[in-house]
Structure formats: C-alpha cells, structure tokens
C-alpha cells in the first residue's frame, strides 16, 4: 500500500518532515530564521529609518524657524525700545530748555545783537532752534553765569544739542546726539492763539507761547511733539 510503505520507500509524511531536517514555521528560530513579528531584534528596516529621518528633519526645521522668528522679534523689539528712548531723551531736553527760556537778547562773535529766540525749519547743518535759558546748575561754583545759550541742529541725520559756555559769543561745546536717522525737521510756533509756520517776531526779545516739533524719521511714521516756552520763567 502506498500509505503503509511510504516510510520504507524513502517517503515521509508531511507531519513527520521535522525528522528529515524540515522545520515548521513555529520552530524556524532554531535554525536562524526569525518570524516577521520579531524583526525589531535585528534593527530598523529601511522604511522605518526613512520615516525617522523625515520626522527628525521636520522637527529640526521647525526648531530653526522658531529660533529665527525669536531672533527677529527680539531685534524688532529692541529697535522699538531704542526709538522710544530717543523720543523720551529729545523730549526731556527740549522740555527743560524751552520751559526755562528767557527773553534775553544776545550778541554774536562780532558784537551784533541777536534775537532772544530763533527758530526755523532749517536744513542740514544749520541750527533750527536757538535760545537762552536760565537754571543752569553750577555745582562746582565755576566763574560763569547761570544763563546758557543752547542750539539744536540737524547734523548728518542726527538732532544734536549744542551748548555755549557763555551766552554772548564764544564757541559751542561738542554736541550731544539726541535722535538719529532723521530725514527732516519742521517747527511751528504758537503766537496770539494761532500757529505760524515761520517765526518772525516784531521785537528782538519776543518769544512764542509754544513750539510744535515735527520729526520725519528715515524709517517709520512722523513724530509730533508740543512744548511750552518760558513756562518756568513766567511762573
């Protein structure tokens, strides 16, 4: 019979194949074969490696973008803070000088009488505001007056404040830059309850009631500031 003599004739039934070197799937690990569900023991597959690299690249790109945005935001905030500091610095200097302005006529280097208050929307390098102020502190008891001649001018795109040691004649001390990157400066003057674009006094000792300063920065919107003139002196 075929089924009875298969072992004598060299044939092995399927269920006896393990005796002749064949291993069923559940015993393949004994001969170096690994089932698919245990592939992690031999490392990552190519697909898994590519997916991991893709995820890592996306996370790295997001991190770089976030860092770049943070740096730009910080730089922008710092520029805003610097601009605000310049506005406050200029406003503080002008407020103090204009509030302490007095109607004192001065003399130039050649002895000519000059108006007590001079203002114009001058161009580059020329003073756009000149006045005499009081209240100049003298902590060191230097041999000088408490009056001080002050000029404001636009020089190389910067608003500079220049002071003189003496109210009459003399040379200006080195200027202090108060505002940078300025394209233009314009003044208006409050006279007789009206704003005038030009300061043309009928008396050399006249002063306006207030001054409007319009600054046009090289970048950004225009800045408008108002200052009272002689408020400290009139009190």
Backbone as CSV, one residue per row, in Angstrom:
resi,resn,N_x,N_y,N_z,CA_x,CA_y,CA_z,C_x,C_y,C_z
1,UNK,0.844,-1.192,0.000,0.000,0.000,0.000,0.879,1.242,0.000
2,UNK,0.398,2.233,-0.608,1.200,3.458,-0.753,1.420,4.111,0.582
3,UNK,0.347,4.222,1.359,0.462,4.924,2.638,1.247,4.107,3.625
4,UNK,1.172,2.802,3.592,1.871,1.985,4.567,3.339,1.832,4.268
5,UNK,3.731,1.881,2.997,5.127,1.641,2.643,5.902,2.912,2.334
6,UNK,5.304,4.035,2.556,5.992,5.284,2.211,7.252,5.482,3.011
7,UNK,7.288,5.040,4.271,8.497,5.192,5.072,9.583,4.239,4.589
8,UNK,9.222,2.996,4.143,10.224,2.044,3.684,10.796,2.459,2.343
9,UNK,9.963,3.176,1.532,10.428,3.576,0.199,11.108,4.957,0.188
10,UNK,11.341,5.565,1.393,12.040,6.864,1.435,11.140,8.067,1.439
11,UNK,9.846,7.814,1.513,8.898,8.931,1.540,8.517,9.206,2.974
12,UNK,8.349,10.461,3.277,7.986,10.882,4.635,6.690,11.653,4.578
13,UNK,5.831,11.312,5.476,4.567,12.026,5.562,4.819,13.478,5.970
14,UNK,3.995,14.365,5.551,4.192,15.785,5.877,4.311,16.024,7.353
15,UNK,3.549,15.333,8.155,3.598,15.624,9.593,4.826,15.081,10.249
16,UNK,5.695,14.296,9.482,6.945,13.779,10.031,8.159,14.499,9.428
17,UNK,7.911,15.634,8.719,9.001,16.287,7.990,10.094,16.794,8.905
18,UNK,9.828,17.094,10.151,10.845,17.604,11.073,11.946,16.605,11.311
19,UNK,11.648,15.281,11.155,12.670,14.266,11.375,13.709,14.260,10.258
20,UNK,13.371,14.807,9.102,14.288,14.805,7.967,14.887,16.195,7.684
21,UNK,14.881,17.120,8.688,15.548,18.419,8.515,14.659,19.566,8.154
22,UNK,13.379,19.293,8.003,12.451,20.378,7.682,11.829,20.878,8.965
23,UNK,11.683,22.195,9.053,11.191,22.807,10.293,9.924,23.582,10.008
24,UNK,8.905,23.360,10.766,7.696,24.177,10.601,7.985,25.624,10.989
25,UNK,7.063,26.506,10.636,7.251,27.939,10.857,7.459,28.272,12.316
26,UNK,6.775,27.593,13.204,6.887,27.920,14.622,8.210,27.508,15.220
27,UNK,9.010,26.646,14.505,10.295,26.220,15.038,11.467,26.748,14.198
28,UNK,11.183,27.665,13.284,12.230,28.144,12.384,13.321,28.898,13.117
29,UNK,13.058,29.478,14.284,14.070,30.234,15.027,15.211,29.352,15.486
30,UNK,14.983,27.998,15.575,16.054,27.098,15.989,17.133,26.986,14.922
31,UNK,16.801,27.357,13.685,17.745,27.242,12.575,18.138,28.605,12.002
32,UNK,17.914,29.716,12.792,18.371,31.045,12.360,17.354,31.875,11.641
33,UNK,16.130,31.425,11.552,15.092,32.207,10.886,14.274,32.938,11.931
34,UNK,13.843,34.152,11.600,13.083,34.983,12.540,11.728,35.315,11.953
35,UNK,10.677,35.116,12.684,9.349,35.487,12.189,9.269,36.995,11.998
36,UNK,8.390,37.478,11.142,8.270,38.917,10.890,7.972,39.709,12.139
37,UNK,7.194,39.162,13.085,6.812,39.930,14.257,7.974,40.200,15.201
38,UNK,9.142,39.592,14.981,10.285,39.787,15.856,11.437,40.474,15.118
39,UNK,11.115,41.239,14.041,12.154,41.883,13.240,12.886,42.972,14.011
40,UNK,12.282,43.544,15.050,12.920,44.616,15.812,14.187,44.149,16.486
41,UNK,14.319,42.822,16.732,15.523,42.315,17.376,16.738,42.435,16.470
42,UNK,16.533,42.584,15.162,17.631,42.686,14.203,17.835,44.112,13.683
43,UNK,17.239,45.216,14.331,17.397,46.604,13.912,16.190,47.112,13.147
44,UNK,16.327,48.390,12.637,15.237,49.032,11.917,15.279,48.647,10.445
45,UNK,14.129,48.626,9.867,14.047,48.421,8.424,14.330,49.738,7.711
46,UNK,14.529,49.694,6.415,14.822,50.901,5.641,13.666,51.887,5.695
47,UNK,12.448,51.377,5.632,11.274,52.256,5.677,11.197,52.971,7.017
48,UNK,11.423,52.202,8.103,11.385,52.813,9.430,12.475,53.868,9.581
49,UNK,13.651,53.607,9.028,14.742,54.579,9.110,14.416,55.854,8.339
50,UNK,13.833,55.702,7.155,13.471,56.876,6.362,12.400,57.704,7.052
51,UNK,11.411,57.041,7.636,10.355,57.761,8.357,10.941,58.512,9.547
52,UNK,11.869,57.868,10.266,12.500,58.522,11.414,13.290,59.750,10.980
53,UNK,14.036,59.624,9.874,14.791,60.770,9.373,13.875,61.901,8.934
54,UNK,12.745,61.553,8.325,11.788,62.570,7.901,11.232,63.320,9.101
55,UNK,10.848,62.605,10.140,10.312,63.247,11.341,11.368,64.126,12.004
56,UNK,12.588,63.611,12.086,13.669,64.397,12.683,13.929,65.672,11.878
57,UNK,13.907,65.564,10.548,14.110,66.743,9.715,13.015,67.779,9.903
58,UNK,11.768,67.320,10.029,10.659,68.249,10.249,10.801,68.957,11.592
59,UNK,11.168,68.216,12.630,11.352,68.828,13.946,12.513,69.821,13.937
60,UNK,13.608,69.452,13.259,14.751,70.363,13.185,14.395,71.642,12.428
61,UNK,13.660,71.506,11.331,13.255,72.685,10.566,12.346,73.584,11.391
62,UNK,11.420,72.974,12.129,10.533,73.766,12.982,11.322,74.492,14.069
63,UNK,12.320,73.823,14.639,13.142,74.466,15.660,13.934,75.639,15.115
64,UNK,14.518,75.467,13.917,15.274,76.555,13.303,14.357,77.733,12.972
65,UNK,13.168,77.442,12.452,12.223,78.511,12.123,11.798,79.266,13.378
66,UNK,11.543,78.545,14.461,11.147,79.189,15.711,12.274,80.053,16.265
67,UNK,13.500,79.547,16.199,14.638,80.327,16.680,14.845,81.578,15.840
68,UNK,14.729,81.441,14.517,14.889,82.596,13.639,13.816,83.642,13.906
69,UNK,12.577,83.194,14.098,11.490,84.130,14.407,11.743,84.839,15.729
70,UNK,12.230,84.117,16.723,12.502,84.723,18.028,13.591,85.783,17.926
71,UNK,14.632,85.489,17.136,15.718,86.460,16.970,15.217,87.719,16.274
72,UNK,14.410,87.547,15.213,13.872,88.716,14.504,12.945,89.518,15.401
73,UNK,12.113,88.834,16.179,11.201,89.541,17.076,11.966,90.320,18.139
74,UNK,13.025,89.717,18.665,13.828,90.406,19.669,14.522,91.627,19.076
75,UNK,15.052,91.491,17.859,15.708,92.628,17.216,14.716,93.755,16.936
76,UNK,13.505,93.383,16.492,12.485,94.397,16.233,12.072,95.101,17.518
77,UNK,11.893,94.333,18.586,11.529,94.937,19.871,12.629,95.861,20.379
78,UNK,13.885,95.472,20.175,14.993,96.316,20.620,15.031,97.622,19.840
79,UNK,14.746,97.556,18.531,14.704,98.791,17.740,13.587,99.704,18.218
80,UNK,12.443,99.124,18.543,11.337,99.928,19.057,11.714,100.589,20.376
81,UNK,12.352,99.823,21.255,12.759,100.383,22.544,13.792,101.490,22.367
82,UNK,14.732,101.286,21.442,15.731,102.323,21.185,15.075,103.592,20.640
83,UNK,14.098,103.413,19.742,13.392,104.571,19.207,12.619,105.314,20.280
84,UNK,11.956,104.577,21.174,11.228,105.217,22.269,12.179,105.948,23.207
85,UNK,13.347,105.368,23.451,14.325,106.030,24.315,14.809,107.336,23.694
86,UNK,15.004,107.350,22.377,15.424,108.580,21.701,14.344,109.650,21.796
87,UNK,13.087,109.252,21.613,11.987,110.219,21.704,11.928,110.824,23.101
88,UNK,12.037,109.985,24.131,11.996,110.494,25.507,13.202,111.382,25.806
89,UNK,14.373,111.003,25.300,15.574,111.799,25.552,15.460,113.186,24.920
90,UNK,15.004,113.232,23.671,14.845,114.517,23.000,13.757,115.350,23.665
91,UNK,12.645,114.714,24.000,11.553,115.443,24.640,11.980,116.004,25.992
92,UNK,12.748,115.237,26.754,13.205,115.728,28.050,14.119,116.931,27.925
93,UNK,15.043,116.884,26.953,15.959,118.013,26.767,15.215,119.263,26.305
94,UNK,14.319,119.120,25.336,13.586,120.276,24.828,12.624,120.832,25.870
95,UNK,11.990,119.957,26.631,11.076,120.427,27.673,11.810,121.293,28.684
96,UNK,12.979,120.829,29.141,13.741,121.611,30.110,14.258,122.914,29.541
97,UNK,14.785,122.879,28.316,15.345,124.098,27.728,14.264,125.126,27.417
98,UNK,13.183,124.699,26.783,12.140,125.649,26.394,11.378,126.177,27.601
99,UNK,11.194,125.354,28.617,10.495,125.832,29.811,11.303,126.903,30.536
100,UNK,12.636,126.820,30.480,13.497,127.783,31.162,13.986,128.897,30.233
101,UNK,13.418,128.986,29.030,13.829,130.035,28.093,13.441,131.409,28.634
102,UNK,14.312,132.390,28.408,14.065,133.758,28.863,14.268,134.711,27.680
103,UNK,13.598,135.871,27.710,13.714,136.834,26.603,14.957,137.711,26.745
104,UNK,16.104,137.105,26.676,17.356,137.855,26.794,18.017,137.965,25.425
105,UNK,18.298,139.181,25.024,18.972,139.421,23.755,20.453,139.099,23.912
106,UNK,21.013,138.438,22.912,22.427,138.054,22.964,23.221,138.804,21.895
107,UNK,24.523,138.584,21.937,25.418,139.187,20.953,26.259,138.093,20.311
108,UNK,26.505,138.257,19.030,27.306,137.299,18.301,28.788,137.540,18.463
109,UNK,29.581,136.810,17.685,31.037,136.946,17.770,31.511,138.340,17.375
110,UNK,30.790,138.988,16.456,31.190,140.323,16.000,30.489,141.445,16.764
111,UNK,29.754,141.088,17.815,29.102,142.099,18.642,27.700,142.460,18.213
112,UNK,27.170,141.879,17.152,25.819,142.193,16.696,24.790,141.650,17.683
113,UNK,23.706,142.416,17.842,22.619,141.983,18.709,21.791,140.909,17.991
114,UNK,21.504,139.852,18.716,20.750,138.732,18.158,19.448,138.565,18.922
115,UNK,18.387,138.096,18.248,17.114,137.889,18.942,17.251,136.892,20.092
116,UNK,16.393,137.060,21.075,16.424,136.157,22.231,16.010,134.740,21.850
117,UNK,15.142,134.630,20.864,14.638,133.309,20.458,14.680,133.245,18.940
118,UNK,15.293,132.182,18.408,15.379,131.987,16.967,14.920,130.574,16.633
119,UNK,14.035,130.480,15.659,13.530,129.176,15.253,13.239,129.143,13.768
120,UNK,13.581,128.050,13.135,13.346,127.884,11.710,13.365,126.402,11.370
121,UNK,12.758,126.044,10.277,12.828,124.664,9.776,14.015,124.560,8.837
122,UNK,15.190,124.833,9.376,16.404,124.901,8.578,16.819,123.547,8.050
123,UNK,17.805,123.598,7.179,18.285,122.379,6.564,19.429,121.754,7.339
124,UNK,20.145,120.901,6.650,21.233,120.134,7.250,22.362,121.051,7.703
125,UNK,22.796,120.856,8.944,23.950,121.568,9.472,23.649,122.899,10.119
126,UNK,22.526,123.521,9.813,22.195,124.831,10.372,21.321,124.662,11.612
127,UNK,21.484,125.536,12.616,20.618,125.446,13.801,19.160,125.715,13.424
128,UNK,18.264,124.899,13.954,16.842,125.161,13.730,16.179,125.736,14.978
129,UNK,16.914,125.818,16.080,16.370,126.388,17.308,17.526,126.923,18.151
130,UNK,17.423,128.206,18.539,18.437,128.847,19.381,17.729,129.661,20.453
131,UNK,18.178,129.520,21.695,17.530,130.222,22.807,18.512,130.419,23.948
132,UNK,18.112,131.279,24.885,18.847,131.479,26.127,17.980,130.936,27.260
133,UNK,18.538,130.099,28.058,17.805,129.506,29.173,18.490,129.839,30.491
134,UNK,17.699,129.827,31.540,18.219,130.020,32.878,18.187,128.691,33.619
135,UNK,18.640,128.724,34.871,18.606,127.498,35.661,19.752,126.553,35.389
136,UNK,20.818,127.032,34.762,21.983,126.178,34.504,22.709,125.946,35.825
137,UNK,22.700,124.740,36.296,23.282,124.433,37.601,24.794,124.619,37.572
138,UNK,25.322,125.027,38.707,26.757,125.291,38.825,27.255,124.677,40.132
139,UNK,27.279,123.344,40.151,27.659,122.653,41.385,29.105,122.911,41.766
140,UNK,29.976,123.138,40.782,31.391,123.363,41.072,31.755,124.806,41.328
141,UNK,30.734,125.719,41.369,30.979,127.151,41.598,31.990,127.718,40.601
142,UNK,31.813,127.351,39.331,32.692,127.871,38.286,32.378,129.344,38.042
143,UNK,33.354,130.137,37.608,33.131,131.569,37.355,32.344,131.793,36.061
144,UNK,31.078,131.510,36.102,30.229,131.673,34.924,28.823,132.038,35.365
145,UNK,28.010,132.409,34.383,26.625,132.776,34.647,25.742,131.541,34.715
146,UNK,24.569,131.714,35.304,23.587,130.626,35.307,22.785,130.591,34.016
147,UNK,23.038,131.569,33.118,22.385,131.580,31.813,23.202,130.746,30.828
148,UNK,22.499,130.111,29.925,23.165,129.230,28.963,22.521,129.391,27.594
149,UNK,23.370,129.545,26.597,22.893,129.580,25.218,22.872,128.157,24.672
150,UNK,21.743,127.783,24.070,21.541,126.410,23.604,21.095,126.443,22.150
151,UNK,21.625,125.529,21.370,21.234,125.368,19.967,20.850,123.917,19.707
152,UNK,19.881,123.756,18.813,19.525,122.432,18.293,19.702,122.482,16.784
153,UNK,20.380,121.473,16.251,20.611,121.445,14.812,20.513,120.015,14.291
154,UNK,20.258,119.914,12.989,20.221,118.626,12.299,21.554,118.442,11.595
155,UNK,22.323,117.466,12.044,23.672,117.263,11.525,23.858,115.795,11.165
156,UNK,24.068,115.526,9.878,24.293,114.156,9.389,23.165,113.217,9.812
157,UNK,21.937,113.710,9.721,20.785,112.879,10.063,20.551,112.710,11.548
158,UNK,21.212,113.508,12.381,21.052,113.417,13.824,20.658,114.780,14.387
159,UNK,19.742,114.780,15.346,19.414,116.003,16.073,20.398,116.139,17.227
160,UNK,21.157,117.222,17.218,22.184,117.448,18.231,21.855,118.681,19.065
161,UNK,22.161,118.598,20.332,22.032,119.740,21.243,23.430,120.279,21.517
162,UNK,23.608,121.574,21.270,24.905,122.216,21.460,24.731,123.368,22.442
163,UNK,25.631,123.453,23.397,25.569,124.486,24.425,26.830,125.335,24.382
164,UNK,26.692,126.577,24.861,27.802,127.520,24.917,28.145,127.810,26.372
165,UNK,29.425,127.983,26.627,29.845,128.296,27.994,29.385,129.687,28.410
166,UNK,29.280,130.611,27.452,28.844,131.975,27.722,27.659,132.311,26.815
167,UNK,26.713,133.106,27.305,25.556,133.437,26.464,25.896,134.357,25.302
168,UNK,26.978,135.121,25.402,27.365,136.054,24.341,28.682,135.605,23.726
169,UNK,28.666,135.371,22.416,29.876,134.989,21.716,30.349,133.604,22.123
170,UNK,31.618,133.357,21.869,32.198,132.068,22.224,31.869,130.996,21.197
171,UNK,32.430,129.842,21.421,32.203,128.692,20.543,31.398,127.633,21.272
172,UNK,30.681,126.861,20.498,29.830,125.829,21.088,30.661,124.651,21.565
173,UNK,30.203,124.035,22.625,30.816,122.807,23.112,30.422,121.648,22.196
174,UNK,31.133,120.528,22.263,30.759,119.374,21.417,29.291,119.005,21.600
175,UNK,28.626,118.754,20.480,27.204,118.455,20.525,26.901,117.059,21.041
176,UNK,25.708,116.917,21.600,25.225,115.625,22.095,24.096,115.153,21.181
177,UNK,24.271,113.988,20.578,23.251,113.441,19.672,22.075,112.922,20.491
178,UNK,20.876,113.422,20.190,19.673,113.030,20.913,18.755,112.134,20.095
179,UNK,18.808,112.258,18.781,17.901,111.488,17.917,18.642,111.195,16.616
180,UNK,18.631,109.934,16.200,19.352,109.524,14.993,18.386,109.162,13.866
181,UNK,18.946,109.050,12.670,18.200,108.639,11.475,17.001,109.557,11.229
182,UNK,17.266,110.851,11.150,16.225,111.853,10.922,16.343,112.361,9.491
183,UNK,15.220,112.371,8.789,15.215,112.863,7.413,14.931,114.357,7.340
184,UNK,14.030,114.860,8.202,13.669,116.276,8.158,13.103,116.700,9.505
185,UNK,13.194,118.001,9.758,12.667,118.610,10.983,11.867,119.849,10.586
186,UNK,10.683,119.994,11.174,9.845,121.158,10.893,9.315,121.722,12.206
187,UNK,9.315,123.063,12.303,8.830,123.744,13.502,7.630,124.617,13.164
188,UNK,6.735,124.717,14.140,5.660,125.709,14.095,5.625,126.411,15.446
189,UNK,5.100,127.650,15.440,5.188,128.487,16.632,3.799,129.030,16.975
190,UNK,3.491,128.974,18.256,2.195,129.454,18.740,2.316,130.929,19.105
191,UNK,1.627,131.776,18.343,1.666,133.220,18.551,0.243,133.757,18.460
192,UNK,-0.188,134.463,19.522,-1.519,135.087,19.529,-2.610,134.071,19.186
193,UNK,-2.589,132.950,19.861,-3.609,131.905,19.703,-3.688,131.352,18.281
194,UNK,-2.574,131.366,17.597,-2.547,130.839,16.237,-1.175,130.207,15.989
195,UNK,-1.171,129.176,15.141,0.080,128.509,14.792,0.652,129.135,13.533
196,UNK,1.941,129.445,13.566,2.631,130.037,12.433,3.775,129.127,11.998
197,UNK,3.925,129.016,10.674,4.994,128.177,10.137,6.365,128.832,10.242
198,UNK,6.394,130.157,10.369,7.665,130.867,10.438,7.669,131.769,11.669
199,UNK,8.840,131.861,12.283,8.988,132.729,13.454,9.587,134.056,12.997
200,UNK,8.720,135.086,12.968,9.131,136.420,12.532,8.664,137.433,13.572
201,UNK,9.381,137.542,14.670,8.941,138.430,15.753,9.113,139.903,15.378
202,UNK,8.267,140.721,15.969,8.375,142.168,15.764,9.340,142.802,16.755
203,UNK,9.665,142.072,17.830,10.624,142.553,18.818,11.723,141.514,18.987
204,UNK,12.921,141.969,19.281,14.040,141.038,19.422,13.975,140.232,20.710
205,UNK,13.169,140.682,21.672,13.045,139.945,22.923,11.762,139.118,22.987
206,UNK,11.085,138.945,21.871,9.823,138.197,21.858,10.091,136.693,21.860
207,UNK,9.123,135.965,22.430,9.178,134.502,22.437,7.782,133.962,22.135
208,UNK,7.673,132.841,21.451,6.354,132.229,21.225,5.818,131.617,22.515
209,UNK,4.528,131.330,22.506,3.924,130.688,23.670,4.234,129.194,23.702
210,UNK,4.356,128.601,22.536,4.623,127.159,22.446,5.309,126.867,21.116
211,UNK,5.901,125.696,21.042,6.597,125.242,19.833,6.121,123.837,19.499
212,UNK,5.822,123.631,18.221,5.487,122.295,17.723,6.676,121.780,16.908
213,UNK,7.144,120.606,17.263,8.261,119.976,16.553,7.747,118.750,15.818
214,UNK,7.962,118.722,14.516,7.577,117.586,13.685,8.852,116.944,13.132
215,UNK,9.078,115.690,13.529,10.263,114.953,13.098,9.849,113.900,12.080
216,UNK,10.528,113.878,10.950,10.315,112.842,9.942,11.498,111.884,9.986
217,UNK,11.325,110.700,10.576,12.444,109.753,10.633,12.745,109.175,9.255
218,UNK,13.946,108.630,9.133,14.298,107.965,7.883,13.421,106.746,7.651
219,UNK,12.977,106.108,8.726,12.057,104.971,8.652,10.970,105.162,9.698
220,UNK,9.752,104.880,9.309,8.667,104.972,10.268,7.842,106.233,10.082
221,UNK,6.838,106.372,10.952,5.903,107.486,10.871,6.488,108.739,11.509
222,UNK,5.913,109.886,11.134,6.355,111.166,11.679,6.014,111.251,13.168
223,UNK,6.812,112.025,13.888,6.652,112.193,15.333,6.362,113.664,15.606
224,UNK,5.276,113.933,16.330,4.869,115.307,16.647,4.961,115.522,18.152
225,UNK,5.627,116.611,18.536,5.784,116.945,19.946,5.467,118.418,20.158
226,UNK,4.866,118.731,21.317,4.499,120.099,21.678,5.218,120.491,22.963
227,UNK,5.702,121.745,23.000,6.440,122.228,24.165,5.996,123.654,24.492
228,UNK,5.816,123.920,25.776,5.570,125.280,26.236,6.894,126.023,26.319
229,UNK,6.845,127.308,26.009,8.049,128.138,26.013,7.970,129.120,27.177
230,UNK,9.026,129.151,27.993,9.099,130.108,29.087,8.135,129.862,30.217
231,UNK,7.602,128.658,30.331,6.642,128.387,31.408,7.309,128.489,32.776
232,UNK,8.546,128.015,32.896,9.258,128.139,34.165,9.638,129.572,34.461
233,UNK,9.979,130.339,33.442,10.359,131.739,33.636,9.146,132.576,34.022
234,UNK,7.998,132.340,33.372,6.806,133.142,33.637,6.254,132.882,35.028
235,UNK,6.461,131.667,35.558,5.981,131.376,36.899,6.768,132.197,37.932
